[in-house]
Amino acid sequence: MAEAAIPLPLPGVKPGLANIVTLIVLARWGWREAVWVALLRVLAGSLLLGQFLAPGFFLSLSGAIASLVVLGLAMHLPRRWFGPVSHSILAAFAHIGAQLVVARLWLVPHDGVFYLLPVFALAAVVFGLVNGLVAARLLEELHGTARAVSKASATTPEH
């Protein structure tokens, strides 16, 4: 919802900051919980912004579903080489790809919509990278906090 207040240089290009939460939930609790978070975010955001069942809702929903499918598949890639950053970039590409397909099939009855693909692909790489880096950093902080709490509770004498 905060993104709705951010002025953007190009229509349809958004940073996807809420996807950071989805990435963290995916890493900490799993795919099923990430699905709930992402879909509830789309639903709640559309209701609060008065966009429920408007074209923007369906574009957002299609992007969320596509990115969740890709994240579900990406979870099976070797963790040694694939983590929050690569997951975020893959999800960003899936998100914009689904949105372009839905826009073409439903809103813009012309293949000219695909001329926007290079711009959206660049945005997917940039914002996917940034969101993935933020998610990775937050996951490190959460892991460190959990370790500190666990260590503190282990050293605290019981009454």
Protein Blocks (a to p, Z undefined) as FASTA:
>chain_A
ZZmmpccfbghiaghlmmmmmmmmmmmnojklmmmmmmmmmmmmmmmnopghiaklmmmm
mmmmmmmmmmmmmmmpcfklgcfklmmmmmmmmmmmmmmmmmmmmmmgcfklmmmmmmmm
mmmmmmmmmmmmmmmmmmmmmmmmmmmmmmmmmmpccZZ
